[in-house]
Amino acid sequence: MTASIHNPAPRGQGLGDSDPVVLSTHGLTKDFKKLRAVDGLDLTVYRGDVFGFLGPNGAGKSTTIRLIFGLLYPTSGYVEVLGSQVPRDRQKALRHIGGFVDDPTFYGNMTARRNLRLIGSMNGEVSEERITEVLEMVDLAERGDSKVGGYSHGMRQRLGIALALLHRPELIILDEPTSGLDPQGMKDVRELIRALGRTGTTVFLSSHLLHEVELVCNRAAILRKGRMIAQGPVSQLRPASNAVKVLTDNQRVAQEVLRRLAPDGKVTQDQGYLVLEAAEDLVPEMVRRLVSQQIGVRAVIPAHEEGLEEMFLELTAREDAQGEGQPS
Amino acid sequence: MSQLRREIVKILSRKLTYFGWAGLLVVPVLVSLAVRFSTHRSGPPGMEETGGGFNFDIASASGLYIAIGSIIALSLFLLPMLAAVSGSLTLAGEAEKGTLRTMLMQPVRRGSVLAAKWLAANLYVAVGLLILLASSLIAGGAFFGLKPIFLVNLDTLSTAGVGEGIGLILLAYLFAFVAMAAAVSLALLFSTLTDSGLTAMAGAMVLIIIMLVLGNISALGFLRPYFFTSHVLASFNFFRDPIAWEPIRDALLNFAVWIAGTTGVAWLIFRRKDIRS
């Protein structure tokens, strides 16, 4: 899969609240009879964000995406895409969005190229060159003239991404885009998403794969039973850890060096490593001092690094505990 | 590419489309063969209504009767079935495959999608009727020759020349097209109520059959004028001398009410429908 993206529109970096808001939801709520699938959701996605939308199966991720695309009508609240409200200005809003929800679906009795031409024409003229370009991006150029009915699940996923990219939308919404892909396919899709982010395209990535969000997203929201339990930069969502593990060719002397370097810090041992609990900015100085003492530094790695996974489990467990504590 | 053109492309890419049209192509040929090799010959010259059907025995008198007989015979079952299939596959068929979702994620108005699908389904029926007409005229002409036809007149023996006869046949086919538009609209309504093409088709067909059955129960005769199925055979009135316009007008009015009513309700449902498929 080719990860080069051509997108001429100037974009921001999606680094924070100063960037224009591309997508927001305001008290978005959706009930299916007695089931509240989405509950007062307030999301904010900035221009240039690669935004992770995390949650376990059944959390309401796909329902939220359907509400964004105007496939479902909200019970209350609304979606705003670049100033256009959904469902009120659905048609206008959809001109800025590309993507898919659940599995991408196509006309199985038509070729991939014809599908892109047919569906793509609903959003304006599409050139054959652009169709070829997006098929190349997702590594389907050679199968572009084959009927989609014969495609594997992974190929349909990739064709879904090609359709999403077709009109160079400002916002791309992908629902579990790596589902059904082999490891190489997953890697390619993630690289493609990263490349889109680099060009300033805003990507809204729904996933239940936490490490995927960590790998490609700069901001994320976590959904649980239709409610948002956390939202912000991935680096802030992940609890910080100040500990580093150090492996040298002389651990005894190294331990003394570390104790002198950070008298307030705690130096312990863990499976042959020295573990230093100290501020992260001490690491370069620590390495410099070890080297100056003629100690060979073999490895310096973060210790007790808590990823999104731990944080997600902790947050959801806390939510469950609160739920159980409340009278039913 | 307009929405209607996209719908036509989709219809033309389905094998089912060609099966339906092939059926309409073959029926007149089979009827012509059956009449040609039938040993029975009817007595009086002219057309007779035979309890809502058509006496094909007179077809040997002129090939034009094959075209008349085909439209009358098929108006009660095969044509409504094709119309129901065509109408039901519009939304429910696409919802079942998930492509309705893909389509509605594009910046298109739901109203224009519905209108294009309704038009395309009717175009499918219209092409089917043209195939039936062409096939029946060719088969009838080949087997029996295109000769003047007798018209129904209680007082005198009345005939229509070949040109006039074809004109009357065209009117009858146009009338059948409007009648089938009512069936398409009914199927479209069912198509907005379910995400299964088969269920929508079955729903429309069952309702059409119920109307046909109830329309034949004399105790429920007061309901008969309201069923569009009761007026489908009014095309026979084009072959009276003079043409009986009153039942034709009543029938067209009935079809118009069914078309407007069912399509209007379909629109009201579809414009706010949650697409969950």
Interface residues (C-beta under 8 A of the other chain):
Chain A: R66 F69 G70 L71 L72 Y73 R90 Q91 K92 A93 L94 R95 I97 G99 F100 V101 D102 D103 P104 T105 F106 Y107 G108 N109 M110 L118 I119 S121 M122 N123 L163
Chain B: M1 Q3 R6 V9 K10 S13 R14 K15 K97 G98 T99 R101 T102 M103 L104 M105 Q106 P107 V108 R109 R272 D274 I275 R276
